[in-house]
Amino acid sequence: MAKTTASIGKELYKTEITSGVKTIIADEPIEAGGKDLGFAPRDLLEASLASCIAITLRMYANRKGWDLTDTKVEVHLEWDADKSMSVITNKVALFGTLDDAQREALLKIAGKCPIHKVLTNPIEITTSLG
């Protein structure tokens, strides 16, 4: 798997993120001092989860041979100051000829995508100078 790196120069807050030969831009919105040239870091986290859920559902439906024609996943991350915790809300819209049992199975599978597992299990992050 390719190493992911982020690099920022003096331009506020444009950051180039690379993984292998792929590059994307992260930035802060204008109201936060950036130029809104790319996803804000929080948006990238939401996008990571949304895309992982969508891909996982596509893979599962394909394996089962189900008529899932389209999937829309909306992810919203909020900080609950009262509980001092992050709250992530996912809304999944499934399109195609699916019965209730298939829809329920897909909803259950949405919670099994790899990024969901990372976010819902204990995690340790180590940061060092390199």
C-alpha positions in Angstrom: 0.0 0.0 0.0 1.3 3.5 -0.9 2.5 5.8 1.8 0.3 8.9 2.3 2.0 12.2 2.9 0.8 15.8 3.3 2.9 18.8 2.5 2.2 22.5 3.3 4.3 25.5 2.3 3.8 29.1 3.3 0.5 29.5 1.4 -2.4 29.4 4.0 -3.7 26.5 4.2 -3.3 24.7 1.0 -1.9 21.2 1.6 -0.9 18.7 -1.1 -1.8 15.1 -0.1 -0.1 12.4 -2.1 -0.5 8.6 -2.1 1.6 6.9 -4.7 1.0 8.8 -7.9 -2.3 10.4 -6.8 -2.5 13.9 -5.5 -5.4 15.9 -3.9 -5.6 19.3 -2.3 -6.8 20.0 1.2 -7.5 23.5 2.3 -9.6 25.5 4.8 -12.7 27.4 3.9 -12.4 31.2 3.2 -14.0 32.0 6.6 -11.2 30.0 8.3 -8.4 31.8 6.5 -7.9 29.4 3.6 -8.9 29.7 -0.1 -11.3 26.8 -0.2 -9.2 25.1 -2.9 -10.0 21.6 -1.7 -11.7 19.5 1.0 -11.1 20.7 4.6 -9.5 17.9 6.8 -12.9 17.3 8.5 -14.5 16.9 5.1 -11.8 14.4 4.1 -12.7 12.3 7.2 -16.4 12.4 6.3 -15.5 11.6 2.6 -13.4 8.7 3.7 -16.2 7.1 5.6 -18.9 7.9 3.0 -16.9 6.4 0.1 -15.9 3.4 2.2 -19.5 2.6 3.0 -20.6 3.1 -0.7 -17.8 0.8 -1.9 -18.5 -1.8 0.7 -22.2 -1.8 -0.3 -21.4 -2.1 -4.0 -19.0 -5.0 -3.4 -21.6 -6.8 -1.2 -24.5 -6.3 -3.6 -22.3 -7.4 -6.5 -21.3 -10.6 -4.7 -25.0 -11.4 -3.9 -26.1 -10.5 -7.4 -28.6 -7.9 -6.1 -30.0 -5.1 -8.3 -28.4 -2.1 -6.4 -28.2 0.5 -9.2 -27.0 3.4 -7.1 -26.0 4.3 -3.5 -25.8 7.7 -1.9 -24.1 8.1 1.5 -24.3 11.3 3.5 -22.0 11.6 6.5 -22.1 14.4 9.0 -19.6 14.8 11.8 -20.4 17.0 14.8 -18.7 17.7 18.1 -21.0 17.3 21.1 -19.5 19.6 23.7 -21.9 18.4 26.4 -20.7 14.8 26.0 -17.2 15.8 25.0 -17.3 13.4 22.0 -17.6 13.3 18.2 -20.9 12.2 16.8 -21.1 10.8 13.2 -24.4 10.4 11.5 -24.7 8.4 8.3 -27.7 8.4 6.0 -27.7 5.7 3.2 -30.0 5.9 0.3 -30.3 2.7 -1.8 -31.7 2.6 -5.3 -32.6 -0.4 -7.4 -35.0 -3.4 -7.1 -34.3 -4.4 -3.5 -36.7 -6.1 -1.1 -36.9 -5.2 2.6 -34.6 -8.0 3.7 -31.9 -6.9 1.2 -32.1 -3.3 2.3 -31.7 -4.4 6.0 -28.8 -6.6 5.1 -27.1 -3.7 3.2 -27.7 -1.3 6.2 -26.0 -3.8 8.5 -23.1 -4.3 6.1 -22.6 -0.4 6.0 -21.4 -0.7 9.6 -18.7 -3.2 8.6 -16.7 -1.1 6.1 -13.0 -0.8 7.1 -13.1 2.9 7.9 -16.2 2.4 10.1 -14.2 -0.2 12.0 -11.2 2.1 12.4 -13.5 4.9 13.8 -15.4 2.7 16.1 -12.7 0.6 17.6 -9.9 1.6 20.0 -7.2 3.5 18.1 -3.7 4.6 18.9 -2.0 7.4 17.1 1.7 8.0 17.5 3.4 11.2 16.2 7.1 11.7 15.9 9.6 13.9 14.2 10.9 12.4 11.0 
